[in-house]
Amino acid sequence: MRVRRCAVIGGGILGAATARRLLEVEPTARVVLLEKEDALATHQTGRNSGVVHAGLYYPPGSLKARLCRRGVGLLREFCSEHGLAYDECGKVLVALDDVEAGRLADIEARATANGVPGIRRLDADGLSEVEPHVRGVAGLHSPSTAIADFPGVTRALAEQVRHRGGEVLLATEVTSFTERGAEVVVTADGPGGAPYDAAFDLVVVCAGLQSDRVARLAGDGWDPRIVPFRGEYHLLRPERRDLVRGLVYPVPDPRYPFLGVHVTPRVDGEVMIGPNAVLALAREGYRWRTVSGSDLREVLASPAFRRFARRHWRTGVRELVGSLSTRSFVAAARRYLPELRVRDVVRGPSGIRAQALEPDGSLVDDFRIARRGHVVAVRNAPSPGATSSLAIAEHIVDTALETTGAR
């Protein structure tokens, strides 16, 4: 039986890419993209630094490594075809001491195994040639790391869906799934609370911050559970944007689950510093004042989060201080960008990373995609999820349609 009716839940870059891929493979299918907000790309896709990751960090052979490298090529090609910004501004990892310099060897080995082009080690002088205002004892340069307009890509993908005969329904929040033989009935609240009810042969959940909850609606388990970490950014004042030429990152500490405060030019001309990582007080809590009691209770009641917090509480305190103090936030970047001053920055936007936690409190490192009946759910797709989106869409759709015997 061929798949003729497909629903994709979630209007970020991954949902839009998946809907487009479905129509590439099944051009006569009815494909519907449902997004609960009144615009596309309003959460993770539209609230990140816009980095197109080259694949430096990811274990060779992992889904992240394979789909990131495939995704870079697909994304570059898509941006070229549709006149979207894509700038290979390059990236340097900056080692501040011999311990960090030693970690560069492992990152270089992973990058080489993953097929990242042009990787080269830098001494202190070489680092200054690439980034004159940056200081460190060594560096690793990735000239192909790029920046792009992910919301623009999402809108272009959605337009392709419409052009190929698909539907894009905004302000439509899914409330339940009902298995009915070989089909799944999707029920949602549409614009103005209008009821929506339709049957599909295949449903793909790309719900980001709400992915575990929507998967639960389909009868899947809670684990891995999403914990929202807010990342706050500062912006360089326009007259100080020449402090960097490209992307500048610290060497990640393997004991710490995130990459640290980095400096990131954007395609719109802004230069972002950040993010930190603090527990958000709501699934979509982009400011401290946005608090959801039910969301917070859910996180604090989770054994997975409590185990994670016991393991990383010192880091959490440090991140909290950086959130409340611009001076402390800037100090993290000044370690490798010594000319940076507090007066050079202004408060910027924030985003939330939908991070999945294993029951033992460890972070789910790789992409996680689960299937239950006729529902496929993306349970974990943080960075480099946007970079990899077109390749993840290929993986989801090709695997799902082969499983259903549609190809």
Residue pairs with C-beta under 8 A, 6 or more apart in sequence:
1 182
1 201
1 404
1 405
1 406
2 26
2 406
3 26
3 29
3 201
3 202
3 400
3 401
3 404
3 406
4 26
4 28
4 29
4 30
4 201
5 29
5 30
5 183
5 198
5 199
5 200
5 201
5 202
6 19
6 22
6 26
6 29
6 30
6 31
6 32
6 200
6 201
6 202
6 203
6 204
7 31
7 32
7 33
7 34
7 184
7 186
7 198
7 200
7 202
7 203
7 204
8 15
8 18
8 19
8 22
8 31
8 32
8 33
8 34
8 203
8 204
8 206
9 15
9 34
9 174
9 186
9 203
9 204
9 205
9 206
9 207
9 214
10 34
10 35
10 205
10 206
10 207
10 208
10 211
10 214
11 33
11 34
11 35
11 37
11 39
11 40
11 41
11 42
11 154
11 158
11 168
11 170
12 40
12 41
12 43
12 44
12 45
12 46
12 154
12 206
12 208
13 41
13 45
13 150
13 153
13 154
13 157
13 385
13 386
13 389
14 45
14 206
14 208
14 378
14 381
14 385
14 386
14 389
14 392
14 393
15 33
15 35
15 204
15 206
15 207
16 33
16 40
16 154
16 157
16 158
16 161
17 157
17 389
17 390
17 392
17 393
18 204
18 206
18 392
18 393
18 396
18 397
19 31
19 32
19 33
19 157
19 158
19 161
19 166
19 168
20 157
20 160
20 161
20 164
20 393
21 390
21 393
21 394
21 396
21 397
22 29
22 31
22 166
22 204
22 397
23 29
23 31
23 160
23 161
23 164
23 165
23 166
24 164
25 397
25 398
25 401
25 407
26 401
26 406
27 164
27 165
30 166
30 167
31 161
31 164
31 165
31 166
31 167
32 166
32 167
32 169
32 198
32 200
33 158
33 161
33 166
33 167
33 168
33 169
34 169
34 172
34 174
34 186
34 188
34 196
35 168
35 169
35 170
35 171
35 172
36 171
36 172
36 173
36 174
36 210
37 43
37 170
37 171
38 170
38 171
38 191
39 170
40 151
40 154
40 155
40 158
40 168
40 170
41 150
41 151
41 154
41 155
43 208
43 209
43 284
43 351
43 352
44 208
44 209
44 351
44 352
44 353
44 354
44 382
44 385
44 386
45 150
45 151
45 154
45 386
46 150
46 151
46 154
47 286
47 349
47 350
47 351
47 352
48 150
48 351
48 383
48 386
49 147
49 233
49 264
49 266
49 272
49 274
49 275
50 147
50 148
50 149
50 150
50 264
50 266
50 267
51 91
51 145
51 146
51 147
51 247
51 264
51 383
51 387
52 72
52 75
52 76
52 86
52 145
52 146
52 147
52 148
52 386
52 387
53 68
53 72
53 145
53 383
53 384
53 387
54 68
54 72
54 91
54 111
54 116
54 117
54 142
54 144
54 145
54 146
55 64
55 65
55 68
55 69
55 72
55 111
55 114
55 115
55 116
55 384
56 91
56 93
56 107
56 110
56 111
56 114
56 116
56 119
56 140
56 142
56 145
57 107
57 110
57 252
58 64
58 65
58 68
58 110
58 114
58 384
59 65
59 110
59 365
59 366
60 110
60 113
60 114
62 365
62 366
63 366
63 367
63 395
64 365
64 366
64 367
64 384
64 388
65 110
65 113
65 114
66 391
67 367
67 388
67 391
67 392
67 395
68 114
68 384
68 387
68 388
68 391
69 114
69 115
69 116
70 388
70 391
70 394
71 384
71 387
71 388
71 389
71 390
71 391
71 392
72 144
72 146
72 387
74 390
74 391
74 394
75 86
75 148
75 153
75 387
75 389
75 390
76 86
76 146
78 84
78 153
78 156
78 157
78 390
79 85
79 86
79 148
79 149
79 153
80 86
82 156
84 148
84 149
84 152
84 153
84 156
85 147
85 148
85 149
85 152
85 267
86 146
86 147
86 148
86 267
87 146
87 147
87 148
87 267
88 143
88 144
88 145
88 146
89 145
89 146
89 147
89 245
89 246
89 247
89 265
90 130
90 141
90 142
90 143
90 144
90 145
90 245
90 246
90 247
91 141
91 142
91 145
91 246
91 247
91 248
91 249
92 122
92 127
92 130
92 131
92 134
92 139
92 140
92 141
92 142
92 246
92 247
92 248
92 249
93 104
93 107
93 139
93 140
93 142
93 249
93 250
93 251
94 127
94 134
94 135
94 136
94 139
94 248
94 249
94 250
94 251
94 336
95 101
95 103
95 104
95 136
95 137
95 138
95 139
95 140
95 251
96 136
96 137
96 250
96 251
96 335
96 336
97 137
98 137
100 137
100 138
100 250
100 251
101 137
101 138
101 251
103 251
103 252
103 254
104 121
104 138
104 139
104 140
104 251
107 140
107 251
108 119
108 121
108 140
111 119
111 140
111 142
112 119
116 142
116 144
117 143
117 144
118 141
118 142
118 143
118 144
119 140
119 141
119 142
120 140
120 141
121 138
121 139
121 140
121 141
122 129
122 130
122 138
122 139
122 140
122 141
123 138
124 135
124 136
124 137
124 138
126 139
126 141
127 134
127 135
127 136
127 138
127 139
128 134
128 135
130 139
130 141
130 245
130 246
131 244
131 245
131 246
131 248
132 245
133 243
133 244
133 337
133 339
134 244
134 248
134 336
134 337
135 336
135 337
135 338
136 336
145 246
145 247
147 247
147 264
147 265
147 266
147 267
148 267
149 267
149 268
150 386
153 389
158 168
161 167
161 168
162 168
169 190
169 196
170 191
171 190
171 191
172 188
172 189
172 190
172 191
172 196
173 188
173 189
174 186
174 187
174 188
174 214
174 217
175 187
175 188
175 189
175 217
176 186
176 187
176 217
177 184
177 185
177 186
177 187
177 203
177 217
177 218
177 219
177 375
178 184
178 185
178 187
179 219
179 373
179 374
180 199
182 201
182 374
183 199
183 200
183 201
183 374
184 199
184 200
184 201
184 202
184 203
184 218
184 373
184 374
184 375
185 197
185 198
185 199
185 200
186 196
186 197
186 198
186 199
186 200
186 203
187 195
187 196
187 197
188 195
188 196
188 197
189 195
189 196
190 196
200 374
201 374
201 404
202 374
202 376
202 400
202 401
202 404
203 218
203 374
203 375
203 376
204 375
204 376
204 377
204 378
204 396
204 397
204 400
205 211
205 214
205 215
205 218
205 375
205 376
205 377
205 378
206 378
206 381
207 213
207 214
207 215
207 377
207 378
208 354
208 381
209 226
209 228
209 283
209 284
209 352
209 354
210 226
210 283
211 226
211 354
211 356
211 377
211 378
211 379
211 380
212 222
212 224
212 225
212 226
212 356
212 379
213 226
214 377
215 370
215 372
215 375
215 377
215 379
216 222
218 372
218 373
218 375
218 377
219 372
219 373
219 375
220 370
220 372
220 375
220 377
223 304
223 358
223 359
224 304
224 356
224 357
224 358
224 359
224 364
224 368
224 379
224 380
225 302
225 304
225 305
225 356
225 357
226 283
226 354
226 355
226 356
226 357
227 279
227 299
227 302
227 304
227 305
227 308
227 355
227 356
227 357
228 279
228 280
228 282
228 283
228 284
228 285
228 295
228 299
228 352
228 353
228 354
228 355
229 258
229 277
229 278
229 279
229 280
229 352
229 353
229 355
230 277
230 278
230 279
230 280
230 285
230 286
230 350
230 351
230 352
230 353
231 274
231 275
231 276
231 277
231 350
231 351
231 352
231 353
232 274
232 275
232 276
232 278
232 323
232 329
232 348
232 350
233 272
233 273
233 274
233 275
233 348
233 349
233 350
233 351
234 272
234 273
234 274
234 326
234 329
234 330
234 345
234 346
234 347
234 348
235 270
235 271
235 272
235 273
235 345
235 346
235 347
235 348
236 243
236 263
236 270
236 271
236 272
236 273
236 344
236 345
237 344
237 345
237 346
240 271
240 340
240 344
241 265
241 269
241 270
241 271
243 263
243 271
243 337
243 339
243 340
243 344
244 263
244 265
244 271
244 337
246 265
247 262
247 263
247 264
247 265
248 262
248 263
248 336
248 337
249 259
249 260
249 262
249 263
250 259
250 260
250 261
250 262
250 335
250 336
252 258
252 259
252 260
253 260
256 312
256 315
257 277
257 312
257 355
257 363
258 277
260 332
261 273
261 274
261 275
261 276
261 322
261 329
261 332
261 333
262 273
262 274
262 333
263 271
263 272
263 273
263 333
263 337
264 271
264 272
264 273
265 271
265 272
266 272
270 348
272 348
273 329
273 330
273 333
273 340
273 345
273 348
274 329
274 348
275 350
275 351
276 319
276 322
276 323
276 329
276 332
277 319
277 353
278 316
278 319
278 320
278 323
279 299
279 316
280 286
280 352
281 288
281 290
281 291
281 292
281 295
281 296
282 290
282 291
282 292
282 295
282 296
283 292
283 295
283 352
284 290
284 352
285 291
285 292
285 295
285 352
286 349
286 350
286 351
286 352
287 350
288 323
299 305
300 306
302 357
303 359
303 361
304 357
304 358
304 359
304 360
304 361
305 357
305 361
306 361
307 360
307 361
308 357
308 361
308 362
308 363
309 316
309 361
310 361
311 361
321 328
322 328
322 329
322 332
323 329
326 342
326 345
326 347
327 342
330 340
330 341
330 342
330 344
330 345
333 340
334 340
353 382
353 383
354 380
354 381
354 382
355 363
355 364
355 380
355 382
356 363
356 364
356 368
356 379
356 380
357 363
357 364
358 364
364 379
364 380
366 380
367 378
367 380
367 381
367 385
367 388
367 392
368 378
368 379
368 380
368 381
369 376
369 377
369 378
369 379
369 392
369 395
369 396
369 399
370 376
370 377
370 379
371 377
371 400
371 403
374 404
376 396
376 400
378 392
378 396
381 388
381 392
385 392
398 407
401 407
